[in-house]
Amino acid sequence: MPRARHAKRLGSNWQALAAEWRIKQLEYSWIDNMTVHRARRDFAACTAHALDYVLARHSIDGRIRSELLTTYERLDAYAEVPNMLATLRRHRFRLAILSRMGRRRCF
């Protein structure tokens, strides 16, 4: 989702735009899942479609689209993740990595 580094180009309400993008992304995913007779899109397509909607709705220059999609594919971990992983390791929990890489379907 957009981050502070995109604030200058997206405007002061960039956080609201990011939230709207996420909501629309989930809505498209849900709609695809409920629509039996339609071919499902992969999650990357849902993400791009949701971004297109938000950019158009707020009349934002579409030239930022590629940059935002690239940012979405390379999200940083939340600040608390390193400490939480260290705590889990200390307590000998078995850990696994869940990745957004690869093709995902909207369901």
Stockholm file with secondary structure:
# STOCKHOLM 1.0

chainA/1-107         MPRARHAKRLGSNWQALAAEWRIKQLEYSWIDNMTVHRARRDFAACTAHALDYVLARHSIDGRIRSELLTTYERLDAYAEVPNMLATLRRHRFRLAILSRMGRRRCF
#=GR chainA/1-107 SS CCCGGGHHHHCTTHHHHHHHHHHHHHHHHHHHHHCTTSCCCBHHHHHHHHHHHHHHHTTCCGGGHHHHHHHHHTCCCCTTHHHHHHHHHHTTCCCCCCCCCSCCBCC
#=GC SS_cons         CCCGGGHHHHCTTHHHHHHHHHHHHHHHHHHHHHCTTSCCCBHHHHHHHHHHHHHHHTTCCGGGHHHHHHHHHTCCCCTTHHHHHHHHHHTTCCCCCCCCCSCCBCC
//
